[in-house]
Amino acid sequence: RTVLTHMRESIPQVAQEWLSSSERLHVMGGAFTSLFSLFSFTALSNFVQHLAPGHVSGWLEVIPCVLTSVILAGTIHPVSMTVSVLCSGGLIFCIHQISQRGRGVGIQEKKKK
């Protein structure tokens, strides 16, 4: 296992008591784990792209990343799980919009009208 993997799994565990101490920190813990979802999705998508050039990432890559972050948030508090799902969905939506603009999909649709 790499150092990054150990850091990714150990930081929330070390901060678990602190993140569980107040309601605001529950929300912050959920937001933190949604960033984990974003980074793991990026890493997984890049890995799949390296193995199969031309592959477009989809739900097959998104679902395991979000589920892992929800499980990680569940070690903090149930509220963190909900916040993690909502923030992960928002981040994945933003990544989707950015990638569509990068491919020029939105620009082509406007020109057709």
C-alpha positions as CSV (number, residue, x, y, z in Angstrom):
1,R,0.0,0.0,0.0
2,T,1.2,3.5,-0.8
3,V,1.8,6.3,1.7
4,L,-1.1,8.2,0.1
5,T,-3.5,5.3,0.8
6,H,-2.4,5.2,4.5
7,M,-2.9,9.0,4.8
8,R,-6.3,8.9,3.1
9,E,-7.5,6.2,5.5
10,S,-5.8,7.4,8.7
11,I,-6.6,11.1,8.8
12,P,-10.4,10.7,9.3
13,Q,-9.7,8.0,11.9
14,V,-7.3,10.2,13.8
15,A,-9.7,13.2,13.6
16,Q,-12.8,11.0,14.3
17,E,-13.2,12.1,18.0
18,W,-12.7,15.7,17.1
19,L,-15.1,15.6,14.2
20,S,-17.7,13.9,16.4
21,S,-17.6,16.5,19.1
22,S,-20.1,19.0,17.6
23,E,-22.8,19.4,15.0
24,R,-20.8,21.8,12.8
25,L,-17.9,19.4,12.8
26,H,-20.2,16.6,11.7
27,V,-21.0,18.7,8.6
28,M,-17.3,19.4,8.1
29,G,-16.5,15.7,8.3
30,G,-19.0,15.0,5.6
31,A,-17.5,17.7,3.4
32,F,-14.0,16.3,4.0
33,T,-15.0,12.8,3.0
34,S,-16.7,14.1,-0.1
35,L,-13.3,15.5,-1.2
36,F,-12.0,11.9,-0.7
37,S,-14.7,10.8,-3.1
38,L,-13.6,13.4,-5.6
39,F,-10.0,12.5,-5.4
40,S,-10.6,8.8,-5.6
41,F,-12.9,9.3,-8.6
42,T,-10.2,11.3,-10.3
43,A,-7.5,8.7,-9.6
44,L,-9.8,5.8,-10.7
45,S,-10.8,7.6,-13.9
46,N,-7.2,8.4,-14.7
47,F,-6.2,4.7,-14.1
48,V,-9.0,3.4,-16.3
49,Q,-8.1,6.0,-19.0
50,H,-4.5,4.7,-18.9
51,L,-5.6,1.1,-19.3
52,A,-8.3,1.8,-22.0
53,P,-7.6,5.0,-23.9
54,G,-10.7,6.6,-25.2
55,H,-12.9,5.2,-22.3
56,V,-15.3,7.8,-20.9
57,S,-15.9,7.5,-17.2
58,G,-19.4,6.9,-16.0
59,W,-21.4,5.5,-13.2
60,L,-19.2,2.4,-13.0
61,E,-16.4,4.7,-11.6
62,V,-18.7,7.1,-9.6
63,I,-20.6,4.6,-7.5
64,P,-17.7,2.9,-5.8
65,C,-16.0,6.2,-5.0
66,V,-19.1,7.7,-3.5
67,L,-19.9,4.5,-1.5
68,T,-16.4,4.4,-0.1
69,S,-16.6,8.0,1.0
70,V,-20.0,7.4,2.6
71,I,-18.6,4.4,4.6
72,L,-15.7,6.6,5.6
73,A,-18.1,9.3,6.7
74,G,-20.2,6.7,8.6
75,T,-17.2,6.3,11.0
76,I,-17.6,9.9,12.0
77,H,-21.4,10.4,12.4
78,P,-24.6,9.6,10.4
79,V,-25.1,13.3,9.6
80,S,-21.6,13.1,8.0
81,M,-22.9,10.4,5.7
82,T,-25.7,12.5,4.4
83,V,-23.5,15.5,3.9
84,S,-21.0,13.3,2.1
85,V,-23.6,12.0,-0.3
86,L,-24.9,15.5,-1.1
87,C,-21.5,17.1,-1.5
88,S,-20.2,14.2,-3.5
89,G,-23.1,14.5,-5.9
90,G,-22.5,18.2,-6.2
91,L,-18.8,17.8,-6.9
92,I,-19.4,15.0,-9.4
93,F,-22.0,17.2,-11.2
94,C,-19.4,20.0,-11.4
95,I,-16.8,17.7,-12.8
96,H,-19.3,16.5,-15.4
97,Q,-20.1,20.0,-16.4
98,I,-16.4,20.9,-16.7
99,S,-15.7,17.8,-18.8
100,Q,-18.6,18.6,-21.1
101,R,-17.3,22.1,-21.7
102,G,-13.9,20.7,-22.3
103,R,-15.3,18.5,-25.1
104,G,-17.2,21.4,-26.5
105,V,-20.6,19.6,-26.1
106,G,-22.4,22.7,-24.8
107,I,-21.0,24.9,-27.5
108,Q,-22.1,22.6,-30.3
109,E,-25.7,22.5,-29.0
110,K,-25.9,26.3,-28.9
111,K,-24.7,26.6,-32.5
112,K,-27.3,24.1,-33.8
113,K,-30.1,26.3,-32.5
